[in-house]
Amino acid sequence: MATTFLKRQKEMKRLEKQREKAERRAQRKLANRAQREIPAEGASPAGNEAPITGAVAPSESAPQK
């Protein structure tokens, strides 16, 4: 009967290791997601570019004489 107990111990250890691995994966996923949400210093988020001050579009420039 000892083999059944050993098999159960082995299976429980395997399941515990699997749970720990899944938890580590979830933690990495959350860390990566949080890192992507924080933009790098000096960079603006995509689509929300800050306007350049002092620049005038060609269509808005003063007419040439």
PQR file of N, CA, C, O and H, with PARSE charges and radii, in Angstrom:
ATOM      1  N   MET A   1       0.811  -1.196   0.000 -0.4000 1.5000
ATOM      2  CA  MET A   1       0.000   0.000   0.000 -0.0000 2.0000
ATOM      3  C   MET A   1       0.862   1.271   0.000  0.5500 1.7000
ATOM      4  O   MET A   1       0.341   2.363  -0.223 -0.5500 1.4000
ATOM      5  N   ALA A   2       2.118   1.147   0.236 -0.4000 1.5000
ATOM      6  CA  ALA A   2       3.000   2.305   0.301 -0.0000 2.0000
ATOM      7  C   ALA A   2       3.101   3.008  -1.055  0.5500 1.7000
ATOM      8  O   ALA A   2       3.258   4.228  -1.118 -0.5500 1.4000
ATOM      9  H   ALA A   2       2.542   0.259   0.417  0.4000 1.0000
ATOM     10  N   THR A   3       3.010   2.243  -2.119 -0.4000 1.5000
ATOM     11  CA  THR A   3       3.134   2.874  -3.440 -0.0000 2.0000
ATOM     12  C   THR A   3       1.983   3.834  -3.713  0.5500 1.7000
ATOM     13  O   THR A   3       2.180   4.872  -4.344 -0.5500 1.4000
ATOM     14  H   THR A   3       2.883   1.252  -2.068  0.4000 1.0000
ATOM     15  N   THR A   4       0.785   3.498  -3.245 -0.4000 1.5000
ATOM     16  CA  THR A   4      -0.354   4.394  -3.453 -0.0000 2.0000
ATOM     17  C   THR A   4      -0.123   5.717  -2.730  0.5500 1.7000
ATOM     18  O   THR A   4      -0.409   6.785  -3.271 -0.5500 1.4000
ATOM     19  H   THR A   4       0.625   2.655  -2.732  0.4000 1.0000
ATOM     20  N   PHE A   5       0.397   5.640  -1.499 -0.4000 1.5000
ATOM     21  CA  PHE A   5       0.684   6.848  -0.736 -0.0000 2.0000
ATOM     22  C   PHE A   5       1.771   7.669  -1.432  0.5500 1.7000
ATOM     23  O   PHE A   5       1.670   8.893  -1.513 -0.5500 1.4000
ATOM     24  H   PHE A   5       0.629   4.773  -1.059  0.4000 1.0000
ATOM     25  N   LEU A   6       2.802   7.001  -1.929 -0.4000 1.5000
ATOM     26  CA  LEU A   6       3.887   7.701  -2.615 -0.0000 2.0000
ATOM     27  C   LEU A   6       3.386   8.353  -3.904  0.5500 1.7000
ATOM     28  O   LEU A   6       3.779   9.469  -4.242 -0.5500 1.4000
ATOM     29  H   LEU A   6       2.885   6.007  -1.863  0.4000 1.0000
ATOM     30  N   LYS A   7       2.519   7.643  -4.612 -0.4000 1.5000
ATOM     31  CA  LYS A   7       1.948   8.219  -5.831 -0.0000 2.0000
ATOM     32  C   LYS A   7       1.137   9.464  -5.506  0.5500 1.7000
ATOM     33  O   LYS A   7       1.211  10.467  -6.216 -0.5500 1.4000
ATOM     34  H   LYS A   7       2.200   6.736  -4.338  0.4000 1.0000
ATOM     35  N   ARG A   8       0.370   9.395  -4.440 -0.4000 1.5000
ATOM     36  CA  ARG A   8      -0.440  10.552  -4.031 -0.0000 2.0000
ATOM     37  C   ARG A   8       0.456  11.726  -3.650  0.5500 1.7000
ATOM     38  O   ARG A   8       0.181  12.866  -4.025 -0.5500 1.4000
ATOM     39  H   ARG A   8       0.310   8.581  -3.863  0.4000 1.0000
ATOM     40  N   GLN A   9       1.517  11.453  -2.911 -0.4000 1.5000
ATOM     41  CA  GLN A   9       2.456  12.529  -2.538 -0.0000 2.0000
ATOM     42  C   GLN A   9       3.072  13.161  -3.786  0.5500 1.7000
ATOM     43  O   GLN A   9       3.170  14.383  -3.902 -0.5500 1.4000
ATOM     44  H   GLN A   9       1.740  10.527  -2.606  0.4000 1.0000
ATOM     45  N   LYS A  10       3.477  12.311  -4.701 -0.4000 1.5000
ATOM     46  CA  LYS A  10       4.093  12.797  -5.928 -0.0000 2.0000
ATOM     47  C   LYS A  10       3.113  13.660  -6.729  0.5500 1.7000
ATOM     48  O   LYS A  10       3.477  14.720  -7.238 -0.5500 1.4000
ATOM     49  H   LYS A  10       3.398  11.318  -4.607  0.4000 1.0000
ATOM     50  N   GLU A  11       1.877  13.193  -6.832 -0.4000 1.5000
ATOM     51  CA  GLU A  11       0.850  13.940  -7.556 -0.0000 2.0000
ATOM     52  C   GLU A  11       0.560  15.276  -6.875  0.5500 1.7000
ATOM     53  O   GLU A  11       0.412  16.294  -7.551 -0.5500 1.4000
ATOM     54  H   GLU A  11       1.582  12.332  -6.419  0.4000 1.0000
ATOM     55  N   MET A  12       0.478  15.283  -5.553 -0.4000 1.5000
ATOM     56  CA  MET A  12       0.217  16.527  -4.815 -0.0000 2.0000
ATOM     57  C   MET A  12       1.371  17.516  -5.016  0.5500 1.7000
ATOM     58  O   MET A  12       1.142  18.716  -5.168 -0.5500 1.4000
ATOM     59  H   MET A  12       0.599  14.457  -5.004  0.4000 1.0000
ATOM     60  N   LYS A  13       2.595  17.019  -5.016 -0.4000 1.5000
ATOM     61  CA  LYS A  13       3.758  17.875  -5.239 -0.0000 2.0000
ATOM     62  C   LYS A  13       3.720  18.461  -6.654  0.5500 1.7000
ATOM     63  O   LYS A  13       4.030  19.635  -6.856 -0.5500 1.4000
ATOM     64  H   LYS A  13       2.782  16.044  -4.892  0.4000 1.0000
ATOM     65  N   ARG A  14       3.335  17.629  -7.633 -0.4000 1.5000
ATOM     66  CA  ARG A  14       3.232  18.091  -9.017 -0.0000 2.0000
ATOM     67  C   ARG A  14       2.175  19.181  -9.156  0.5500 1.7000
ATOM     68  O   ARG A  14       2.404  20.190  -9.823 -0.5500 1.4000
ATOM     69  H   ARG A  14       3.084  16.675  -7.469  0.4000 1.0000
ATOM     70  N   LEU A  15       1.018  18.980  -8.527 -0.4000 1.5000
ATOM     71  CA  LEU A  15      -0.051  19.978  -8.583 -0.0000 2.0000
ATOM     72  C   LEU A  15       0.365  21.288  -7.912  0.5500 1.7000
ATOM     73  O   LEU A  15       0.050  22.370  -8.408 -0.5500 1.4000
ATOM     74  H   LEU A  15       0.832  18.160  -7.985  0.4000 1.0000
ATOM     75  N   GLU A  16       1.062  21.188  -6.799 -0.4000 1.5000
ATOM     76  CA  GLU A  16       1.539  22.387  -6.097 -0.0000 2.0000
ATOM     77  C   GLU A  16       2.527  23.158  -6.971  0.5500 1.7000
ATOM     78  O   GLU A  16       2.462  24.384  -7.059 -0.5500 1.4000
ATOM     79  H   GLU A  16       1.317  20.309  -6.396  0.4000 1.0000
ATOM     80  N   LYS A  17       3.428  22.441  -7.605 -0.4000 1.5000
ATOM     81  CA  LYS A  17       4.403  23.079  -8.489 -0.0000 2.0000
ATOM     82  C   LYS A  17       3.697  23.760  -9.667  0.5500 1.7000
ATOM     83  O   LYS A  17       4.080  24.852 -10.085 -0.5500 1.4000
ATOM     84  H   LYS A  17       3.480  21.445  -7.534  0.4000 1.0000
ATOM     85  N   GLN A  18       2.665  23.100 -10.192 -0.4000 1.5000
ATOM     86  CA  GLN A  18       1.885  23.662 -11.300 -0.0000 2.0000
ATOM     87  C   GLN A  18       1.184  24.952 -10.867  0.5500 1.7000
ATOM     88  O   GLN A  18       1.160  25.930 -11.615 -0.5500 1.4000
ATOM     89  H   GLN A  18       2.355  22.212  -9.852  0.4000 1.0000
ATOM     90  N   ARG A  19       0.612  24.951  -9.653 -0.4000 1.5000
ATOM     91  CA  ARG A  19      -0.058  26.162  -9.137 -0.0000 2.0000
ATOM     92  C   ARG A  19       0.941  27.305  -8.963  0.5500 1.7000
ATOM     93  O   ARG A  19       0.653  28.448  -9.314 -0.5500 1.4000
ATOM     94  H   ARG A  19       0.632  24.157  -9.046  0.4000 1.0000
ATOM     95  N   GLU A  20       2.116  26.988  -8.418 -0.4000 1.5000
ATOM     96  CA  GLU A  20       3.142  28.019  -8.217 -0.0000 2.0000
ATOM     97  C   GLU A  20       3.589  28.609  -9.555  0.5500 1.7000
ATOM     98  O   GLU A  20       3.782  29.818  -9.683 -0.5500 1.4000
ATOM     99  H   GLU A  20       2.351  26.059  -8.133  0.4000 1.0000
ATOM    100  N   LYS A  21       3.746  27.740 -10.538 -0.4000 1.5000
ATOM    101  CA  LYS A  21       4.164  28.205 -11.858 -0.0000 2.0000
ATOM    102  C   LYS A  21       3.106  29.112 -12.478  0.5500 1.7000
ATOM    103  O   LYS A  21       3.440  30.137 -13.073 -0.5500 1.4000
ATOM    104  H   LYS A  21       3.589  26.758 -10.435  0.4000 1.0000
ATOM    105  N   ALA A  22       1.841  28.745 -12.345 -0.4000 1.5000
ATOM    106  CA  ALA A  22       0.748  29.566 -12.868 -0.0000 2.0000
ATOM    107  C   ALA A  22       0.702  30.921 -12.152  0.5500 1.7000
ATOM    108  O   ALA A  22       0.433  31.949 -12.772 -0.5500 1.4000
ATOM    109  H   ALA A  22       1.570  27.912 -11.862  0.4000 1.0000
ATOM    110  N   GLU A  23       0.967  30.910 -10.846 -0.4000 1.5000
ATOM    111  CA  GLU A  23       0.981  32.158 -10.088 -0.0000 2.0000
ATOM    112  C   GLU A  23       2.118  33.063 -10.555  0.5500 1.7000
ATOM    113  O   GLU A  23       1.930  34.271 -10.696 -0.5500 1.4000
ATOM    114  H   GLU A  23       1.186  30.075 -10.342  0.4000 1.0000
ATOM    115  N   ARG A  24       3.297  32.485 -10.795 -0.4000 1.5000
ATOM    116  CA  ARG A  24       4.428  33.284 -11.290 -0.0000 2.0000
ATOM    117  C   ARG A  24       4.107  33.878 -12.654  0.5500 1.7000
ATOM    118  O   ARG A  24       4.425  35.037 -12.923 -0.5500 1.4000
ATOM    119  H   ARG A  24       3.450  31.504 -10.680  0.4000 1.0000
ATOM    120  N   ARG A  25       3.470  33.075 -13.526 -0.4000 1.5000
ATOM    121  CA  ARG A  25       3.082  33.585 -14.843 -0.0000 2.0000
ATOM    122  C   ARG A  25       2.120  34.751 -14.716  0.5500 1.7000
ATOM    123  O   ARG A  25       2.257  35.752 -15.419 -0.5500 1.4000
ATOM    124  H   ARG A  25       3.212  32.134 -13.308  0.4000 1.0000
ATOM    125  N   ALA A  26       1.143  34.627 -13.820 -0.4000 1.5000
ATOM    126  CA  ALA A  26       0.156  35.697 -13.619 -0.0000 2.0000
ATOM    127  C   ALA A  26       0.830  36.964 -13.098  0.5500 1.7000
ATOM    128  O   ALA A  26       0.483  38.070 -13.514 -0.5500 1.4000
ATOM    129  H   ALA A  26       1.031  33.813 -13.249  0.4000 1.0000
ATOM    130  N   GLN A  27       1.789  36.805 -12.192 -0.4000 1.5000
ATOM    131  CA  GLN A  27       2.509  37.961 -11.658 -0.0000 2.0000
ATOM    132  C   GLN A  27       3.301  38.665 -12.759  0.5500 1.7000
ATOM    133  O   GLN A  27       3.305  39.893 -12.845 -0.5500 1.4000
ATOM    134  H   GLN A  27       2.071  35.907 -11.854  0.4000 1.0000
ATOM    135  N   ARG A  28       3.975  37.871 -13.603 -0.4000 1.5000
ATOM    136  CA  ARG A  28       4.730  38.467 -14.709 -0.0000 2.0000
ATOM    137  C   ARG A  28       3.802  39.200 -15.666  0.5500 1.7000
ATOM    138  O   ARG A  28       4.129  40.280 -16.159 -0.5500 1.4000
ATOM    139  H   ARG A  28       3.972  36.874 -13.533  0.4000 1.0000
ATOM    140  N   LYS A  29       2.635  38.603 -15.927 -0.4000 1.5000
ATOM    141  CA  LYS A  29       1.672  39.215 -16.836 -0.0000 2.0000
ATOM    142  C   LYS A  29       1.200  40.562 -16.283  0.5500 1.7000
ATOM    143  O   LYS A  29       1.110  41.542 -17.022 -0.5500 1.4000
ATOM    144  H   LYS A  29       2.369  37.726 -15.527  0.4000 1.0000
ATOM    145  N   LEU A  30       0.900  40.607 -14.983 -0.4000 1.5000
ATOM    146  CA  LEU A  30       0.471  41.862 -14.362 -0.0000 2.0000
ATOM    147  C   LEU A  30       1.588  42.897 -14.398  0.5500 1.7000
ATOM    148  O   LEU A  30       1.338  44.073 -14.661 -0.5500 1.4000
ATOM    149  H   LEU A  30       0.973  39.811 -14.383  0.4000 1.0000
ATOM    150  N   ALA A  31       2.811  42.467 -14.136 -0.4000 1.5000
ATOM    151  CA  ALA A  31       3.948  43.390 -14.147 -0.0000 2.0000
ATOM    152  C   ALA A  31       4.161  43.957 -15.547  0.5500 1.7000
ATOM    153  O   ALA A  31       4.403  45.153 -15.702 -0.5500 1.4000
ATOM    154  H   ALA A  31       3.013  41.511 -13.922  0.4000 1.0000
ATOM    155  N   ASN A  32       4.072  43.107 -16.560 -0.4000 1.5000
ATOM    156  CA  ASN A  32       4.235  43.579 -17.941 -0.0000 2.0000
ATOM    157  C   ASN A  32       3.124  44.538 -18.330  0.5500 1.7000
ATOM    158  O   ASN A  32       3.374  45.547 -18.990 -0.5500 1.4000
ATOM    159  H   ASN A  32       3.876  42.135 -16.434  0.4000 1.0000
ATOM    160  N   ARG A  33       1.903  44.230 -17.928 -0.4000 1.5000
ATOM    161  CA  ARG A  33       0.766  45.096 -18.240 -0.0000 2.0000
ATOM    162  C   ARG A  33       0.946  46.464 -17.569  0.5500 1.7000
ATOM    163  O   ARG A  33       0.695  47.497 -18.190 -0.5500 1.4000
ATOM    164  H   ARG A  33       1.701  43.411 -17.392  0.4000 1.0000
ATOM    165  N   ALA A  34       1.375  46.470 -16.320 -0.4000 1.5000
ATOM    166  CA  ALA A  34       1.573  47.725 -15.597 -0.0000 2.0000
ATOM    167  C   ALA A  34       2.704  48.525 -16.226  0.5500 1.7000
ATOM    168  O   ALA A  34       2.634  49.752 -16.304 -0.5500 1.4000
ATOM    169  H   ALA A  34       1.579  45.630 -15.816  0.4000 1.0000
ATOM    170  N   GLN A  35       3.737  47.835 -16.672 -0.4000 1.5000
ATOM    171  CA  GLN A  35       4.873  48.517 -17.282 -0.0000 2.0000
ATOM    172  C   GLN A  35       4.468  49.177 -18.599  0.5500 1.7000
ATOM    173  O   GLN A  35       4.943  50.271 -18.905 -0.5500 1.4000
ATOM    174  H   GLN A  35       3.793  46.838 -16.608  0.4000 1.0000
ATOM    175  N   ARG A  36       3.606  48.540 -19.376 -0.4000 1.5000
ATOM    176  CA  ARG A  36       3.153  49.120 -20.643 -0.0000 2.0000
ATOM    177  C   ARG A  36       2.250  50.323 -20.421  0.5500 1.7000
ATOM    178  O   ARG A  36       2.230  51.238 -21.244 -0.5500 1.4000
ATOM    179  H   ARG A  36       3.221  47.651 -19.126  0.4000 1.0000
ATOM    180  N   GLU A  37       1.504  50.337 -19.324 -0.4000 1.5000
ATOM    181  CA  GLU A  37       0.588  51.443 -19.057 -0.0000 2.0000
ATOM    182  C   GLU A  37       1.331  52.703 -18.654  0.5500 1.7000
ATOM    183  O   GLU A  37       0.829  53.804 -18.876 -0.5500 1.4000
ATOM    184  H   GLU A  37       1.520  49.594 -18.656  0.4000 1.0000
ATOM    185  N   ILE A  38       2.502  52.575 -18.072 -0.4000 1.5000
ATOM    186  CA  ILE A  38       3.301  53.734 -17.661 -0.0000 2.0000
ATOM    187  C   ILE A  38       4.187  54.122 -18.839  0.5500 1.7000
ATOM    188  O   ILE A  38       5.099  53.374 -19.191 -0.5500 1.4000
ATOM    189  H   ILE A  38       2.910  51.681 -17.891  0.4000 1.0000
ATOM    190  N   PRO A  39       3.937  55.278 -19.457 -0.5600 1.5000
ATOM    191  CA  PRO A  39       4.769  55.676 -20.601  0.2800 2.0000
ATOM    192  C   PRO A  39       6.177  56.032 -20.151  0.5500 1.7000
ATOM    193  O   PRO A  39       6.394  56.436 -19.009 -0.5500 1.4000
ATOM    194  N   ALA A  40       7.114  55.880 -21.048 -0.4000 1.5000
ATOM    195  CA  ALA A  40       8.505  56.214 -20.754 -0.0000 2.0000
ATOM    196  C   ALA A  40       8.610  57.721 -20.531  0.5500 1.7000
ATOM    197  O   ALA A  40       7.807  58.490 -21.059 -0.5500 1.4000
ATOM    198  H   ALA A  40       6.937  55.552 -21.976  0.4000 1.0000
ATOM    199  N   GLU A  41       9.597  58.135 -19.752 -0.4000 1.5000
ATOM    200  CA  GLU A  41       9.764  59.558 -19.465 -0.0000 2.0000
ATOM    201  C   GLU A  41      10.040  60.312 -20.755  0.5500 1.7000
ATOM    202  O   GLU A  41      10.877  59.893 -21.554 -0.5500 1.4000
ATOM    203  H   GLU A  41      10.249  57.510 -19.323  0.4000 1.0000
ATOM    204  N   GLY A  42       9.347  61.414 -20.961 -0.4000 1.5000
ATOM    205  CA  GLY A  42       9.552  62.256 -22.128 -0.0000 2.0000
ATOM    206  C   GLY A  42       8.782  61.815 -23.354  0.5500 1.7000
ATOM    207  O   GLY A  42       8.714  62.551 -24.339 -0.5500 1.4000
ATOM    208  H   GLY A  42       8.667  61.755 -20.312  0.4000 1.0000
ATOM    209  N   ALA A  43       8.209  60.647 -23.314 -0.4000 1.5000
ATOM    210  CA  ALA A  43       7.448  60.158 -24.465 -0.0000 2.0000
ATOM    211  C   ALA A  43       5.964  60.353 -24.200  0.5500 1.7000
ATOM    212  O   ALA A  43       5.479  60.135 -23.089 -0.5500 1.4000
ATOM    213  H   ALA A  43       8.264  60.049 -22.515  0.4000 1.0000
ATOM    214  N   SER A  44       5.262  60.764 -25.231 -0.4000 1.5000
ATOM    215  CA  SER A  44       3.826  60.927 -25.067 -0.0000 2.0000
ATOM    216  C   SER A  44       3.129  59.660 -25.503  0.5500 1.7000
ATOM    217  O   SER A  44       3.628  58.968 -26.390 -0.5500 1.4000
ATOM    218  H   SER A  44       5.657  60.941 -26.133  0.4000 1.0000
ATOM    219  N   PRO A  45       1.995  59.329 -24.915 -0.5600 1.5000
ATOM    220  CA  PRO A  45       1.256  58.128 -25.327  0.2800 2.0000
ATOM    221  C   PRO A  45       0.817  58.236 -26.782  0.5500 1.7000
ATOM    222  O   PRO A  45       0.576  59.340 -27.271 -0.5500 1.4000
ATOM    223  N   ALA A  46       0.713  57.147 -27.458 -0.4000 1.5000
ATOM    224  CA  ALA A  46       0.333  57.123 -28.870 -0.0000 2.0000
ATOM    225  C   ALA A  46      -1.020  57.806 -29.063  0.5500 1.7000
ATOM    226  O   ALA A  46      -1.970  57.548 -28.323 -0.5500 1.4000
ATOM    227  H   ALA A  46       0.909  56.250 -27.061  0.4000 1.0000
ATOM    228  N   GLY A  47      -1.091  58.670 -30.056 -0.4000 1.5000
ATOM    229  CA  GLY A  47      -2.348  59.348 -30.359 -0.0000 2.0000
ATOM    230  C   GLY A  47      -2.584  60.606 -29.542  0.5500 1.7000
ATOM    231  O   GLY A  47      -3.488  61.377 -29.866 -0.5500 1.4000
ATOM    232  H   GLY A  47      -0.319  58.880 -30.656  0.4000 1.0000
ATOM    233  N   ASN A  48      -1.816  60.839 -28.512 -0.4000 1.5000
ATOM    234  CA  ASN A  48      -1.970  62.031 -27.669 -0.0000 2.0000
ATOM    235  C   ASN A  48      -0.706  62.872 -27.722  0.5500 1.7000
ATOM    236  O   ASN A  48      -0.176  63.267 -26.684 -0.5500 1.4000
ATOM    237  H   ASN A  48      -1.082  60.213 -28.249  0.4000 1.0000
ATOM    238  N   GLU A  49      -0.226  63.142 -28.915 -0.4000 1.5000
ATOM    239  CA  GLU A  49       1.005  63.900 -29.043 -0.0000 2.0000
ATOM    240  C   GLU A  49       0.770  65.358 -28.674  0.5500 1.7000
ATOM    241  O   GLU A  49      -0.246  65.945 -29.045 -0.5500 1.4000
ATOM    242  H   GLU A  49      -0.657  62.821 -29.759  0.4000 1.0000
ATOM    243  N   ALA A  50       1.699  65.925 -27.953 -0.4000 1.5000
ATOM    244  CA  ALA A  50       1.608  67.310 -27.546 -0.0000 2.0000
ATOM    245  C   ALA A  50       1.902  68.194 -28.765  0.5500 1.7000
ATOM    246  O   ALA A  50       2.804  67.884 -29.544 -0.5500 1.4000
ATOM    247  H   ALA A  50       2.525  65.447 -27.652  0.4000 1.0000
ATOM    248  N   PRO A  51       1.160  69.278 -28.937 -0.5600 1.5000
ATOM    249  CA  PRO A  51       1.423  70.164 -30.076  0.2800 2.0000
ATOM    250  C   PRO A  51       2.750  70.885 -29.900  0.5500 1.7000
ATOM    251  O   PRO A  51       3.163  71.191 -28.782 -0.5500 1.4000
ATOM    252  N   ILE A  52       3.401  71.147 -31.002 -0.4000 1.5000
ATOM    253  CA  ILE A  52       4.674  71.854 -30.963 -0.0000 2.0000
ATOM    254  C   ILE A  52       4.355  73.341 -30.929  0.5500 1.7000
ATOM    255  O   ILE A  52       3.670  73.848 -31.817 -0.5500 1.4000
ATOM    256  H   ILE A  52       3.065  70.899 -31.911  0.4000 1.0000
ATOM    257  N   THR A  53       4.840  74.042 -29.920 -0.4000 1.5000
ATOM    258  CA  THR A  53       4.541  75.466 -29.779 -0.0000 2.0000
ATOM    259  C   THR A  53       5.391  76.274 -30.749  0.5500 1.7000
ATOM    260  O   THR A  53       6.562  75.968 -30.972 -0.5500 1.4000
ATOM    261  H   THR A  53       5.397  73.630 -29.198  0.4000 1.0000
ATOM    262  N   GLY A  54       4.796  77.292 -31.314 -0.4000 1.5000
ATOM    263  CA  GLY A  54       5.517  78.185 -32.214 -0.0000 2.0000
ATOM    264  C   GLY A  54       5.504  77.719 -33.662  0.5500 1.7000
ATOM    265  O   GLY A  54       5.898  78.479 -34.547 -0.5500 1.4000
ATOM    266  H   GLY A  54       3.845  77.541 -31.133  0.4000 1.0000
ATOM    267  N   ALA A  55       5.074  76.523 -33.926 -0.4000 1.5000
ATOM    268  CA  ALA A  55       5.042  76.030 -35.300 -0.0000 2.0000
ATOM    269  C   ALA A  55       3.699  76.385 -35.938  0.5500 1.7000
ATOM    270  O   ALA A  55       2.654  76.305 -35.292 -0.5500 1.4000
ATOM    271  H   ALA A  55       4.754  75.906 -33.207  0.4000 1.0000
ATOM    272  N   VAL A  56       3.742  76.773 -37.204 -0.4000 1.5000
ATOM    273  CA  VAL A  56       2.532  77.139 -37.923 -0.0000 2.0000
ATOM    274  C   VAL A  56       2.440  76.247 -39.147  0.5500 1.7000
ATOM    275  O   VAL A  56       3.422  76.064 -39.866 -0.5500 1.4000
ATOM    276  H   VAL A  56       4.591  76.838 -37.728  0.4000 1.0000
ATOM    277  N   ALA A  57       1.280  75.702 -39.378 -0.4000 1.5000
ATOM    278  CA  ALA A  57       1.080  74.862 -40.550 -0.0000 2.0000
ATOM    279  C   ALA A  57       1.182  75.714 -41.801  0.5500 1.7000
ATOM    280  O   ALA A  57       0.836  76.895 -41.760 -0.5500 1.4000
ATOM    281  H   ALA A  57       0.482  75.851 -38.794  0.4000 1.0000
ATOM    282  N   PRO A  58       1.649  75.154 -42.922 -0.5600 1.5000
ATOM    283  CA  PRO A  58       1.819  75.949 -44.154  0.2800 2.0000
ATOM    284  C   PRO A  58       0.549  76.655 -44.602  0.5500 1.7000
ATOM    285  O   PRO A  58       0.631  77.758 -45.143 -0.5500 1.4000
ATOM    286  N   SER A  59      -0.610  76.067 -44.400 -0.4000 1.5000
ATOM    287  CA  SER A  59      -1.855  76.697 -44.838 -0.0000 2.0000
ATOM    288  C   SER A  59      -2.230  77.886 -43.952  0.5500 1.7000
ATOM    289  O   SER A  59      -3.037  78.728 -44.344 -0.5500 1.4000
ATOM    290  H   SER A  59      -0.677  75.171 -43.961  0.4000 1.0000
ATOM    291  N   GLU A  60      -1.639  77.949 -42.752 -0.4000 1.5000
ATOM    292  CA  GLU A  60      -1.971  79.027 -41.817 -0.0000 2.0000
ATOM    293  C   GLU A  60      -0.941  80.158 -41.841  0.5500 1.7000
ATOM    294  O   GLU A  60      -1.093  81.154 -41.134 -0.5500 1.4000
ATOM    295  H   GLU A  60      -0.984  77.264 -42.433  0.4000 1.0000
ATOM    296  N   SER A  61       0.092  80.006 -42.646 -0.4000 1.5000
ATOM    297  CA  SER A  61       1.147  81.025 -42.657 -0.0000 2.0000
ATOM    298  C   SER A  61       0.644  82.306 -43.342  0.5500 1.7000
ATOM    299  O   SER A  61      -0.338  82.292 -44.085 -0.5500 1.4000
ATOM    300  H   SER A  61       0.215  79.197 -43.221  0.4000 1.0000
ATOM    301  N   ALA A  62       1.326  83.371 -43.078 -0.4000 1.5000
ATOM    302  CA  ALA A  62       0.947  84.665 -43.659 -0.0000 2.0000
ATOM    303  C   ALA A  62       1.141  84.623 -45.174  0.5500 1.7000
ATOM    304  O   ALA A  62       2.083  83.995 -45.658 -0.5500 1.4000
ATOM    305  H   ALA A  62       2.124  83.383 -42.475  0.4000 1.0000
ATOM    306  N   PRO A  63       0.259  85.285 -45.928 -0.5600 1.5000
ATOM    307  CA  PRO A  63       0.400  85.270 -47.401  0.2800 2.0000
ATOM    308  C   PRO A  63       1.679  85.970 -47.841  0.5500 1.7000
ATOM    309  O   PRO A  63       2.083  86.983 -47.270 -0.5500 1.4000
ATOM    310  N   GLN A  64       2.300  85.411 -48.861 -0.4000 1.5000
ATOM    311  CA  GLN A  64       3.524  85.974 -49.408 -0.0000 2.0000
ATOM    312  C   GLN A  64       3.177  87.132 -50.361  0.5500 1.7000
ATOM    313  O   GLN A  64       2.201  87.039 -51.106 -0.5500 1.4000
ATOM    314  H   GLN A  64       1.972  84.588 -49.325  0.4000 1.0000
ATOM    315  N   LYS A  65       3.975  88.235 -50.345 -0.4000 1.5000
ATOM    316  CA  LYS A  65       3.727  89.388 -51.222 -0.0000 2.0000
ATOM    317  C   LYS A  65       4.732  89.457 -52.316  0.5500 1.7000
ATOM    318  O   LYS A  65       4.677  90.363 -53.148 -0.5500 1.4000
ATOM    319  H   LYS A  65       4.767  88.310 -49.741  0.4000 1.0000
TER
END
